[in-house]
Amino acid sequence: MIRLFRLLKPYRLSLIVVFILIFLQAMSDLYLPTLMADIIDNGVLKGSTDYIVRVGGLMLLIAVGGTLCSMIASLFSSQIATGFGKIMRARIFTHVETFSLHEFDKVGTASLITRTTNDTTQVQQVLIIMLRMMIYAPLLCIGGIIMAVHEDMTLSWILLISIPIIAGVIFLIMNQAVPLFKVMQVKLDKLNLILDEGLTGVRVIRAFDRNRYEMQRFDVANGDLTDTAIKVNRIVASLMPAMMLVLNFSTIAIIWFGSVRIDAGQMPSGVGGLVAFLQYAGQILFSVLMVSLMFIMLPRASASATRINEVLDMKAGIDDKAEVKSANEKQGYVEFRNVTYSYPGAEKPALADLSFSANPGEVTAIIGGTGAGKSTLVSLIPRFYDIDSGHVLVDGVDVRDMSQEHLRSKIGFVPQKAVLFSGTIMDNIRYGKEDASELEIRHAADVAQASEFISGMPDGFEAQIAQGGTNVSGGQKQRLSIARALVRRPEIYIFDDSFSALDFKTDARLRAALKEETTAATVFIVAQRVSTVMDADRIIVLDEGRIVGIGTHRELMATCEVYYEIVSSQLSAEEIA
């Protein structure tokens, strides 16, 4: 947690102001009982109204000053804590954006959301408490002990007994609560995961009538989290009654033995001194109570801080070299040289010893059975994963020697699962090129065969897209994703099975338009349909991560058995002939 608090550097001046204000507040609180003792001894008991008014006015002035200090300190503390939360969330999000896909798979989206929101809130809340109590409570405790001993040293034995008892109670309770706080965050992750799956997969759940099953899953996870939270709260809730019990017994003991000492004439400060001692004892025990409240929040915040630091300490598997190279001589040239790649923990490579090249102006299609490694292959070009051996070259430079920004500026990528963002259709297409003009956006939509359904919407290009693109069909999402890549006019186009939701007529029109649009670019098409890849300049056939054939459709029909089987499964004998 201390590491996270280094993010408070922009608020150093505000922190100094808060500490000064809290110091002044503590001093005012410590001085008031002494003034009250003077009023009782020199004013009330002696019947001096003038003394009561004069000292009482001073007390009122000090009390108002302490209250103002407390209010201003609270305002600054809140500003510091919320600013700290803002910086921390931004730091986490910025760091997570550098992760490769492997890190996302390792941590999980639901856990990353929890760490960015709930865990950050826990640390932010404890920071507010620490700013208000970290200085105030120790000052009040130490100052109270000094003033109480000054009033009457003999009665201080009560404090010597009560303070260790309170400390022991705090230790026992926290020793049981700390492990449960850590467990709660893990169970919260699980609940968020089930909730995320239930919301994103609602169509599948309803299609298979699994609503009741998902409700049961959620209820089990929710109940598990609730039971743990109740257990923690019961343990922590016992702290307050125990503290109040010790405080009340201490008060009784102080009044009892103090009155005995006054009656015996052994307490020179008299009734006023006893009242002052009683108030100092209350301040001491109250400060210990405040520290205990901080200890209640601290374990959970510490667990949250540990989880946040785990993310911040996680180094991206893919990072730019200290000295990067730029590739400008060749435009769109892609080459694989003996490339092998394995997913972490996999028994065998997803891709093994791949070698081929693709030139500008050519269409390279990749086809193969399910799990053959088609999507993995094209994911290596924008360096979503780093290969185990070999070289992936773009414009003659190994992608590991380029900066990721420079490499991906050359690529227009259409993923297998079309992803749209909330906003207008124009915003989604412009996502591929921030400064794209309206003319460029409309042209990209025309090529992607999206203009027809866009014009049919009430607001046209200003029509709103719901989160995740739930208000458009699968084929419409794919066409908008294609338009987003086209507006960029990159050197390399990668279409990862991005025509699967299109009907054959739209597919044919789109491929014809793409052929004219991408004459100077290198095009990669991953597809399951033979009709989509038949006209490609080069077809790469994958089987279990290996290339079993490269050539045109006619060449592969004669030389590649795997390709022939794929074609035979989709086309009739007349169509093959």
C-alpha positions in Angstrom: 0.0 0.0 0.0 2.9 2.3 0.7 4.0 1.9 -2.9 0.6 3.1 -4.1 0.7 6.2 -1.8 3.7 7.4 -3.9 1.0 8.5 -6.3 0.2 11.3 -3.8 3.2 13.4 -5.0 0.9 16.0 -6.9 -0.9 16.6 -3.6 2.2 17.3 -1.4 1.2 20.9 -0.6 -2.4 19.8 0.3 -1.1 17.1 2.5 1.0 19.6 4.5 -2.0 21.8 4.9 -4.1 18.9 6.2 -1.4 17.9 8.7 -1.2 21.5 10.0 -5.0 21.8 10.4 -5.2 18.4 12.1 -2.4 19.4 14.5 -4.3 22.6 15.4 -7.5 20.7 15.9 -5.8 18.2 18.2 -4.2 21.0 20.2 -7.6 22.7 20.6 -9.2 19.5 21.8 -6.4 18.9 24.3 -6.6 22.4 25.7 -10.3 22.5 26.3 -10.5 20.1 29.3 -7.9 22.2 31.1 -10.0 25.4 30.6 -13.1 23.5 31.8 -11.2 22.5 35.0 -10.3 26.1 35.6 -14.0 27.2 35.1 -15.2 24.6 37.6 -12.5 25.3 40.2 -12.1 29.1 39.9 -15.5 30.0 38.5 -18.4 27.7 39.4 -17.1 26.6 42.9 -16.1 30.2 43.8 -19.2 31.8 42.2 -17.1 34.1 39.9 -19.4 34.9 36.9 -16.8 37.1 35.3 -14.2 34.3 35.3 -16.8 31.9 33.8 -17.7 34.4 31.0 -14.1 35.2 30.2 -12.7 31.6 30.2 -15.9 30.3 28.7 -15.6 32.8 25.8 -12.0 31.6 25.2 -13.3 28.0 25.2 -15.9 28.9 22.7 -13.4 30.6 20.5 -11.0 27.6 20.6 -13.9 25.2 19.9 -15.0 27.2 16.9 -11.4 27.3 15.6 -11.0 23.5 16.1 -14.2 22.9 14.3 -13.2 25.1 11.3 -9.8 23.3 11.2 -11.6 19.9 11.2 -14.0 21.0 8.4 -11.3 22.4 6.2 -9.1 19.3 6.8 -12.0 17.1 5.8 -12.5 19.0 2.6 -8.8 18.8 1.7 -8.7 15.1 2.7 -11.6 14.3 0.4 -10.0 16.1 -2.5 -6.7 14.3 -2.0 -8.4 10.9 -1.7 -10.6 11.3 -4.7 -7.7 12.7 -6.8 -5.6 9.7 -5.6 -8.3 7.3 -6.8 -8.5 9.1 -10.1 -4.7 8.7 -10.6 -4.7 5.1 -9.5 -7.5 4.1 -11.8 -5.8 5.9 -14.7 -2.5 4.2 -13.8 -4.1 0.7 -13.8 -6.0 1.3 -17.0 -3.0 2.7 -18.8 -0.8 -0.2 -17.7 -3.5 -2.8 -18.6 -3.6 -1.3 -22.1 0.0 -2.3 -22.6 -0.8 -6.0 -21.9 -0.6 -8.6 -24.5 -3.5 -11.0 -25.0 -1.7 -13.5 -22.8 -1.9 -11.2 -19.7 -5.6 -10.6 -20.3 -6.2 -14.4 -20.4 -4.1 -14.9 -17.3 -5.8 -12.3 -15.0 -9.3 -12.3 -16.6 -11.5 -9.4 -17.6 -13.8 -9.7 -14.6 -10.9 -9.5 -12.1 -9.3 -6.5 -13.9 -12.6 -4.7 -13.6 -12.9 -5.5 -9.9 -9.3 -4.3 -9.3 -9.9 -1.0 -11.2 -13.1 -0.2 -9.4 -13.9 -2.0 -6.1 -10.2 -2.5 -5.0 -9.4 1.1 -5.9 -12.4 2.4 -3.9 -11.2 0.4 -0.8 -7.8 2.0 -0.9 -9.3 5.4 -1.5 -11.6 5.1 1.5 -8.9 4.0 3.8 -6.8 6.9 2.6 -9.5 9.4 3.8 -9.5 7.7 7.2 -5.7 7.7 7.4 -5.5 11.4 6.5 -8.0 12.3 9.2 -6.8 9.9 11.9 -3.1 9.1 11.2 -2.0 12.3 12.9 -5.0 13.2 15.0 -5.4 10.0 16.9 -1.7 9.6 17.9 -1.5 13.3 18.9 -4.8 13.0 20.9 -3.5 9.8 22.6 0.0 11.0 23.5 -1.2 14.5 24.4 -4.1 13.0 26.5 -1.7 10.7 28.4 0.6 13.6 29.2 -2.2 15.9 30.3 -3.9 13.1 32.3 -0.7 12.3 34.2 -0.2 16.0 34.8 -3.7 16.3 36.4 -3.3 13.2 38.6 -0.6 10.5 38.2 -2.2 8.1 40.7 -5.3 7.7 38.6 -3.2 6.9 35.6 -3.1 3.2 36.6 -6.6 2.9 35.2 -5.3 3.9 31.8 -2.4 1.4 32.1 -4.9 -1.4 32.4 -7.6 -0.3 29.9 -5.3 0.6 27.0 -3.5 -2.9 26.8 -7.0 -4.5 27.1 -8.2 -2.5 24.1 -5.0 -3.3 22.1 -5.4 -7.0 22.8 -9.1 -7.0 21.7 -8.1 -5.2 18.5 -5.3 -7.7 17.8 -7.6 -10.7 18.3 -10.4 -9.4 16.1 -8.1 -8.3 13.3 -6.2 -11.6 13.4 -9.5 -13.3 12.5 -10.8 -10.7 10.0 -7.7 -10.1 7.8 -7.7 -13.5 6.1 -11.4 -13.2 5.4 -11.0 -9.8 3.8 -8.7 -11.4 1.2 -11.1 -14.2 0.6 -13.9 -11.7 0.0 -12.1 -10.0 -2.9 -11.6 -13.4 -4.6 -15.2 -14.3 -4.2 -16.2 -10.8 -5.5 -14.1 -11.6 -8.6 -16.1 -14.9 -9.1 -19.4 -13.1 -8.7 -18.4 -10.5 -11.3 -17.3 -13.2 -13.6 -20.7 -15.0 -13.4 -22.5 -11.7 -13.7 -20.5 -10.7 -16.8 -21.1 -14.1 -18.4 -24.8 -13.9 -17.6 -25.2 -10.5 -19.2 -23.0 -11.0 -22.3 -24.4 -14.5 -23.0 -28.0 -13.7 -22.3 -29.1 -14.8 -25.8 -27.5 -18.2 -25.5 -28.9 -18.6 -22.0 -32.4 -17.9 -23.2 -32.0 -20.0 -26.3 -31.2 -23.0 -24.2 -33.6 -22.1 -21.5 -30.9 -22.0 -18.8 -32.2 -19.0 -16.9 -32.9 -21.0 -13.8 -29.4 -22.7 -13.9 -27.7 -19.3 -14.3 -29.8 -17.9 -11.4 -28.7 -20.8 -9.3 -25.0 -20.2 -10.2 -25.4 -16.5 -9.3 -27.3 -17.3 -6.1 -24.5 -19.7 -5.0 -21.7 -17.2 -5.7 -23.8 -14.3 -4.2 -24.6 -16.4 -1.1 -21.0 -17.4 -0.7 -19.9 -13.8 -0.8 -22.7 -12.8 1.5 -21.8 -15.5 4.1 -18.2 -14.4 4.1 -19.2 -10.7 4.4 -21.6 -11.5 7.3 -18.9 -13.5 9.0 -16.4 -10.6 8.7 -19.0 -8.0 9.8 -19.9 -10.1 12.9 -16.2 -10.3 13.9 -15.6 -6.6 13.2 -18.9 -5.6 14.8 -17.8 -7.1 18.1 -15.1 -4.5 18.3 -17.3 -1.6 19.1 -19.2 -3.2 22.0 -15.9 -4.4 23.5 -14.4 -0.9 23.1 -17.4 0.8 24.7 -17.4 -1.8 27.6 -13.8 -1.0 28.4 -14.5 2.8 28.0 -17.5 2.7 30.3 -15.7 0.6 33.0 -12.8 3.0 32.8 -15.1 5.9 33.3 -16.7 4.3 36.3 -13.3 3.5 37.8 -12.0 7.0 37.3 -15.1 8.6 38.9 -15.1 6.1 41.8 -11.4 6.3 42.7 -11.3 10.0 41.8 -14.1 10.8 44.2 -12.5 8.8 46.9 -9.2 10.7 46.5 -11.1 14.1 46.5 -13.0 13.1 49.6 -9.6 12.1 51.3 -8.0 15.4 50.1 -5.4 13.5 48.1 -6.3 15.2 44.8 -5.1 18.8 44.8 -6.8 19.8 41.6 -10.1 18.9 43.0 -13.4 18.4 41.2 -12.2 20.3 38.1 -9.1 18.1 37.9 -11.3 15.0 38.1 -13.5 16.3 35.3 -10.4 17.1 33.2 -8.8 13.7 33.9 -12.1 12.0 32.9 -12.2 14.0 29.6 -8.5 13.2 28.9 -9.2 9.5 29.6 -12.1 9.7 27.1 -9.9 11.3 24.5 -7.2 8.6 25.0 -9.6 5.8 24.7 -11.5 7.5 21.8 -8.2 7.9 19.9 -7.5 4.2 20.4 -11.0 3.6 19.1 -10.3 5.7 16.0 -7.1 3.7 15.4 -9.1 0.5 15.7 -11.5 1.8 13.1 -8.6 2.4 10.9 -7.4 -1.2 11.5 -10.8 -2.4 10.4 -10.4 -0.7 7.1 -6.7 -1.3 6.7 -6.7 -5.1 6.2 -9.3 -5.0 3.4 -7.6 -2.1 1.8 -4.2 -3.9 2.1 -5.7 -6.9 0.3 -7.0 -4.6 -2.4 -3.7 -2.8 -2.6 -1.9 -6.2 -3.0 -4.2 -7.1 -5.9 -3.7 -3.7 -7.6 0.1 -4.0 -7.2 -0.1 -7.5 -8.8 -1.5 -5.8 -11.9 0.9 -2.9 -11.8 3.9 -5.3 -11.3 2.8 -7.6 -14.1 5.1 -6.9 -17.0 3.6 -7.0 -20.5 4.8 -10.1 -22.4 5.2 -8.0 -25.5 7.2 -4.8 -25.2 9.1 -2.5 -27.5 12.9 -2.7 -27.6 15.0 0.2 -26.4 16.0 0.8 -30.0 13.3 0.2 -32.6 13.5 0.1 -36.3 11.2 1.6 -38.9 10.2 -0.1 -42.1 9.6 2.3 -45.0 11.4 0.8 -47.9 8.9 -1.9 -48.8 5.2 -1.3 -48.4 3.1 -4.2 -47.2 5.5 -7.0 -47.7 5.0 -9.9 -45.2 7.2 -12.9 -44.7 7.1 -15.9 -42.3 10.4 -17.7 -41.9 10.3 -21.0 -40.0 7.8 -19.6 -37.5 6.8 -21.7 -34.5 4.4 -20.6 -31.8 3.0 -22.4 -28.7 0.3 -21.1 -26.3 1.5 -21.0 -22.7 1.0 -24.5 -21.1 0.1 -26.1 -24.5 1.4 -29.7 -25.1 2.3 -29.0 -28.7 2.8 -25.9 -30.9 -0.2 -24.1 -32.3 1.9 -23.3 -35.4 5.0 -25.2 -36.4 7.7 -24.3 -38.9 5.7 -21.9 -41.1 7.3 -20.3 -44.1 5.7 -18.2 -46.8 5.6 -14.6 -48.2 2.9 -12.2 -49.3 3.4 -9.2 -51.5 1.5 -5.9 -52.1 -1.3 -6.3 -54.6 -1.8 -10.0 -53.7 -4.6 -11.7 -51.8 -3.4 -14.5 -49.5 -6.2 -16.7 -48.2 -5.8 -19.1 -45.2 -8.1 -22.1 -44.9 -8.2 -25.2 -42.8 -10.2 -27.2 -40.3 -11.3 -26.0 -36.9 -8.3 -25.5 -34.6 -5.8 -25.6 -37.5 -4.3 -22.3 -36.3 -5.7 -19.8 -38.9 -6.5 -17.0 -36.5 -3.3 -17.6 -34.5 -1.3 -17.2 -37.7 -2.8 -13.8 -38.6 -2.5 -12.7 -34.9 1.2 -13.0 -35.2 1.4 -10.3 -37.9 0.3 -7.4 -35.7 2.3 -9.0 -32.9 -0.6 -9.9 -30.6 1.7 -12.8 -29.5 5.4 -13.3 -29.7 6.7 -16.3 -31.6 8.9 -19.0 -30.0 11.3 -19.3 -32.9 11.7 -18.0 -36.5 10.9 -14.6 -37.9 7.8 -12.6 -38.8 8.9 -9.9 -41.2 6.9 -6.8 -42.3 8.6 -4.7 -44.9 11.8 -6.6 -44.3 12.0 -5.9 -40.6 11.2 -8.4 -37.8 8.1 -7.3 -36.0 9.9 -7.6 -32.7 12.3 -4.9 -33.8 9.5 -2.4 -34.6 7.5 -0.3 -32.2 4.0 -1.7 -31.8 2.5 1.6 -32.7 4.5 1.8 -36.0 3.7 -1.8 -36.9 0.0 -1.6 -36.2 -0.3 1.7 -38.1 0.4 -0.4 -41.2 -2.4 -2.9 -40.5 -6.2 -2.8 -40.9 -7.4 -5.6 -38.7 -10.9 -7.1 -38.8 -11.3 -9.6 -35.9 -13.1 -12.9 -36.0 -15.6 -11.5 -33.5 -16.8 -8.1 -34.7 -16.6 -5.5 -31.9 -18.4 -2.2 -32.0 -18.3 0.5 -29.4 -21.2 2.6 -28.0 -21.6 5.8 -30.1 -22.7 6.6 -33.6 -22.0 4.6 -36.7 -19.8 7.4 -37.9 -17.8 7.3 -34.6 -17.3 3.5 -35.0 -16.0 3.8 -38.6 -13.8 6.8 -37.7 -12.3 4.6 -34.9 -10.0 3.3 -37.6 -8.8 6.8 -38.5 -9.4 9.7 -36.2 -9.1 12.5 -38.8 -11.2 10.7 -41.4 -13.5 13.0 -43.4 -17.2 12.3 -43.9 -16.4 11.5 -47.6 -13.8 8.9 -46.6 -16.3 7.4 -44.1 -19.1 7.1 -46.6 -16.7 5.6 -49.2 -15.5 3.0 -46.7 -19.1 2.1 -45.9 -19.9 1.8 -49.7 -17.0 -0.6 -50.2 -18.0 -2.6 -47.1 -21.6 -2.9 -48.5 -22.9 -1.1 -45.4 -24.4 2.0 -46.9 -27.7 0.3 -47.7 -28.6 -0.7 -44.2 -27.1 2.6 -42.8 -29.3 4.7 -45.0 -32.3 2.7 -43.9 -31.8 3.8 -40.3 -33.7 7.0 -39.1 -30.5 8.9 -38.3 -28.2 7.4 -41.0 -24.5 7.6 -40.1 -25.5 9.4 -36.8 -27.6 6.4 -35.7 -26.6 5.2 -32.2 -24.9 1.9 -31.7 -25.7 0.2 -28.4 -23.0 -1.2 -26.2 -21.5 -4.3 -27.9 -23.5 -3.5 -31.1 -26.5 -5.4 -29.8 -29.0 -3.3 -31.9 -27.5 -4.4 -35.2 -27.2 -7.9 -36.7 -24.1 -10.0 -37.0 -23.7 -9.3 -40.7 -24.1 -5.6 -40.1 -21.5 -5.6 -37.3 -19.1 -7.4 -39.6 -19.6 -4.8 -42.4 -19.1 -1.9 -40.0 -15.9 -3.6 -38.7 -14.7 -4.0 -42.3 -15.5 -0.3 -43.0 -13.5 0.7 -39.9 -10.4 -1.1 -41.4 -11.0 0.3 -44.9 -11.1 3.9 -43.8 -7.6 3.6 -42.5 -6.2 2.7 -46.0 -3.4 0.5 -44.5 -0.6 -1.3 -46.2 -1.8 -4.7 -44.9 -5.4 -5.9 -44.5 -6.3 -8.8 -42.3 -9.8 -10.2 -42.5 -10.1 -12.9 -39.8 -13.1 -14.9 -40.9 -15.0 -11.6 -41.1 -17.4 -12.7 -43.9 -19.0 -15.6 -42.1 -22.2 -13.8 -41.2 -22.8 -12.4 -44.8 -25.0 -14.0 -47.3 -23.4 -15.3 -50.5 -24.6 -12.4 -52.6 -23.3 -9.7 -50.2 -20.1 -11.7 -49.8 -19.5 -11.7 -53.5 -20.2 -8.0 -53.9 -18.0 -7.2 -51.0 -15.1 -9.2 -52.3 -15.4 -7.6 -55.7 -15.4 -4.1 -54.2 -12.4 -5.0 -51.9 -10.4 -6.2 -54.9 -10.6 -2.8 -56.5 -10.0 -1.0 -53.2 -7.0 -3.0 -52.1 -5.0 -3.2 -55.4 -1.8 -1.8 -53.8 -2.2 -3.5 -50.4 -1.3 -6.9 -49.0 -4.5 -8.8 -48.1 -4.9 -11.7 -45.8 -8.3 -13.5 -45.7 -9.1 -16.2 -43.1 -12.2 -18.0 -44.1 -14.2 -21.3 -43.8 -16.0 -20.8 -47.1 -14.3 -22.1 -50.2 -16.2 -19.6 -52.3 -14.5 -16.8 -50.4 -11.0 -18.0 -51.0 -11.2 -19.5 -54.5 -10.1 -16.3 -56.3 -7.2 -15.6 -54.0 -3.7 -15.2 -55.6 -2.4 -17.6 -53.0 -4.2 -20.1 -50.7 -2.4 -21.5 -47.6 -3.9 -24.7 -46.3 -3.3 -25.4 -42.6 -3.7 -28.7 -40.8 -2.9 -29.1 -37.1 -0.7 -25.9 -37.2 1.4 -26.9 -40.2 1.2 -25.8 -43.9 0.1 -28.7 -46.0 -0.4 -26.8 -49.2 0.3 -23.4 -50.8 -1.0 -22.4 -54.3 -4.0 -21.4 -56.3 -7.3 -23.1 -56.1 -6.6 -25.1 -59.2 -3.2 -26.1 -58.1 -4.3 -27.2 -54.6 -7.2 -29.2 -56.0 -4.6 -31.4 -57.8 -1.9 -31.5 -55.1 -3.4 -31.0 -51.7 -5.7 -33.7 -50.2 -6.8 -31.6 -47.2 -7.9 -28.8 -49.5 -9.7 -31.2 -51.8 -11.6 -32.6 -48.8 -12.6 -29.1 -47.7 -13.8 -28.2 -51.2 -15.7 -31.5 -51.6 -17.5 -31.0 -48.3 -18.9 -27.6 -49.5 -19.3 -27.8 -53.2 -21.1 -30.3 -55.4 -19.3 -32.3 -58.1 -20.7 -30.1 -60.8 -19.4 -26.9 -59.0 -16.0 -28.5 -58.5 -15.7 -29.4 -62.1 
